[in-house]
Amino acid sequence: MSLNKALYVTYEAKKNAENAPGVGESTDMGIISEDEIKILNKKELDTLAKIYVEKKRVFVESSSSIEKMINDMSFGETKND
């Protein structure tokens, strides 16, 4: 997995965890390498937040069409079953 993907997946997991008791909205992230520890700045965190919001928007928009596809599936049964 690329570093960018790993950062985003970690950010998304943290944002999703905010629904749990005791997990606050504040987010600090860093990258630990052999040579340094880099703390993500506000601009970098804002970029991750923008991607997260866009992914959620796309999911919400597509979820109704996906639900319709699921409801329209037929595996040998009639719609009245």
One Martini backbone bead per residue (centre of mass of N, CA, C, O) as a GRO file, in nm:
protein
   81
    1MET     BB    1   0.099   0.035   0.021
    2SER     BB    2   0.077   0.346   0.009
    3LEU     BB    3   0.121   0.621   0.190
    4ASN     BB    4  -0.135   0.772   0.106
    5LYS     BB    5  -0.331   0.540   0.161
    6ALA     BB    6  -0.255   0.493   0.458
    7LEU     BB    7  -0.335   0.774   0.554
    8TYR     BB    8  -0.630   0.765   0.469
    9VAL     BB    9  -0.722   0.507   0.615
   10THR     BB   10  -0.651   0.615   0.894
   11TYR     BB   11  -0.831   0.862   0.889
   12GLU     BB   12  -1.100   0.715   0.841
   13ALA     BB   13  -1.092   0.544   1.097
   14LYS     BB   14  -1.090   0.780   1.292
   15LYS     BB   15  -1.355   0.914   1.202
   16ASN     BB   16  -1.533   0.661   1.256
   17ALA     BB   17  -1.452   0.647   1.570
   18GLU     BB   18  -1.608   0.910   1.670
   19ASN     BB   19  -1.872   0.742   1.755
   20ALA     BB   20  -1.725   0.671   1.996
   21PRO     BB   21  -1.666   0.670   2.307
   22GLY     BB   22  -1.390   0.898   2.370
   23VAL     BB   23  -1.378   1.012   2.075
   24GLY     BB   24  -1.249   1.266   1.928
   25GLU     BB   25  -1.209   1.519   1.672
   26SER     BB   26  -0.926   1.535   1.711
   27THR     BB   27  -0.630   1.540   1.485
   28ASP     BB   28  -0.328   1.347   1.486
   29MET     BB   29  -0.049   1.305   1.258
   30GLY     BB   30   0.213   1.066   1.164
   31ILE     BB   31   0.547   0.997   1.037
   32ILE     BB   32   0.749   0.707   1.067
   33SER     BB   33   1.091   0.686   1.025
   34GLU     BB   34   1.425   0.631   1.025
   35ASP     BB   35   1.483   0.963   1.018
   36GLU     BB   36   1.177   1.052   1.108
   37ILE     BB   37   0.926   1.281   1.236
   38LYS     BB   38   0.610   1.357   1.084
   39ILE     BB   39   0.385   1.610   1.113
   40LEU     BB   40   0.089   1.692   1.022
   41ASN     BB   41  -0.058   1.947   0.881
   42LYS     BB   42  -0.333   2.127   0.822
   43LYS     BB   43  -0.333   2.095   0.513
   44GLU     BB   44  -0.312   1.783   0.514
   45LEU     BB   45  -0.567   1.732   0.686
   46ASP     BB   46  -0.761   1.884   0.494
   47THR     BB   47  -0.723   1.691   0.257
   48LEU     BB   48  -0.831   1.440   0.399
   49ALA     BB   49  -1.110   1.563   0.465
   50LYS     BB   50  -1.201   1.613   0.174
   51ILE     BB   51  -1.194   1.318   0.087
   52TYR     BB   52  -1.390   1.210   0.300
   53VAL     BB   53  -1.637   1.379   0.219
   54GLU     BB   54  -1.649   1.281  -0.076
   55LYS     BB   55  -1.684   0.980  -0.018
   56LYS     BB   56  -1.948   1.010   0.139
   57ARG     BB   57  -2.112   1.145  -0.087
   58VAL     BB   58  -2.089   0.918  -0.293
   59PHE     BB   59  -2.216   0.700  -0.117
   60VAL     BB   60  -2.493   0.829  -0.073
   61GLU     BB   61  -2.566   0.854  -0.377
   62SER     BB   62  -2.524   0.531  -0.435
   63SER     BB   63  -2.703   0.376  -0.223
   64SER     BB   64  -2.982   0.384  -0.365
   65SER     BB   65  -2.899   0.224  -0.621
   66ILE     BB   66  -2.799  -0.023  -0.468
   67GLU     BB   67  -3.061  -0.091  -0.322
   68LYS     BB   68  -3.223  -0.138  -0.581
   69MET     BB   69  -3.051  -0.371  -0.687
   70ILE     BB   70  -3.107  -0.557  -0.450
   71ASN     BB   71  -3.424  -0.554  -0.472
   72ASP     BB   72  -3.413  -0.660  -0.790
   73MET     BB   73  -3.335  -0.925  -0.722
   74SER     BB   74  -3.333  -1.269  -0.861
   75PHE     BB   75  -3.370  -1.621  -0.718
   76GLY     BB   76  -3.656  -1.765  -0.821
   77GLU     BB   77  -3.840  -1.547  -0.720
   78THR     BB   78  -4.100  -1.364  -0.647
   79LYS     BB   79  -4.207  -1.048  -0.557
   80ASN     BB   80  -4.436  -1.180  -0.350
   81ASP     BB   81  -4.242  -1.353  -0.145
   0.00000   0.00000   0.00000
